[in-house]
């Protein structure tokens, strides 16, 4: 009996001591899509038995710097619209999966109809201002916001005339009845991704894909009408690399 108890204790101790540790970097802030996605991956990894070291950075530039410097198993949610400004591209060494893709929307308040010059346009800090000006025209004043949720609040409060935002927040703005939104035919398609380093990509891809099929993620995707571009790893990477070229300022 004593031997049995000792064996059980030893097995339990070994299992706990062998629990895999992974760093999850959160580049987003409360109310934003990066933050929401990161939190769900964190919870899913913990449920899968991982010991998660959560780095709540809250700023994309600092998060990217931390990611590049990390020598530990690390993952971070990311998107193809960030690569040129952050100088961090999707490669065979860091790409794990494409979670969803969506067009970016341009929304405008009803009160700004008829206004031609000096239109104030809300945009995320991760967007390249030069690219936005080139695509949207010179008669705008760019107003950076910390995340998609803050942009929506700015629009609802009448602080800006327009915003460039994701599909989910744009649908919420449409529902408010204060203005209109349309998917941009000029801005490139955005693909939300997960990247990592110092990991076995195939193993993490399988685990994170399963997490993205859990109820919280499914509800998140469904309510925002997000399209999953799920395919093979090779095809997903090829699509992401092709679409991210649209964000290069030429």
Secondary structure as GFF3:
##gff-version 3
##sequence-region A 1 250
A	DSSP	alpha_helix	2	17	.	.	.	ID=ss1
A	DSSP	beta_strand	21	26	.	.	.	ID=ss2
A	DSSP	alpha_helix	33	47	.	.	.	ID=ss3
A	DSSP	beta_strand	51	56	.	.	.	ID=ss4
A	DSSP	alpha_helix	60	69	.	.	.	ID=ss5
A	DSSP	beta_strand	74	79	.	.	.	ID=ss6
A	DSSP	three_ten_helix	80	82	.	.	.	ID=ss7
A	DSSP	alpha_helix	83	86	.	.	.	ID=ss8
A	DSSP	beta_strand	95	102	.	.	.	ID=ss9
A	DSSP	beta_strand	105	109	.	.	.	ID=ss10
A	DSSP	three_ten_helix	110	112	.	.	.	ID=ss11
A	DSSP	beta_strand	119	124	.	.	.	ID=ss12
A	DSSP	alpha_helix	129	136	.	.	.	ID=ss13
A	DSSP	beta_strand	140	145	.	.	.	ID=ss14
A	DSSP	alpha_helix	148	156	.	.	.	ID=ss15
A	DSSP	beta_strand	162	165	.	.	.	ID=ss16
A	DSSP	alpha_helix	167	176	.	.	.	ID=ss17
A	DSSP	beta_strand	179	183	.	.	.	ID=ss18
A	DSSP	beta_strand	190	197	.	.	.	ID=ss19
A	DSSP	alpha_helix	201	211	.	.	.	ID=ss20
A	DSSP	alpha_helix	215	223	.	.	.	ID=ss21
A	DSSP	alpha_helix	233	244	.	.	.	ID=ss22
A	DSSP	three_ten_helix	245	247	.	.	.	ID=ss23
###
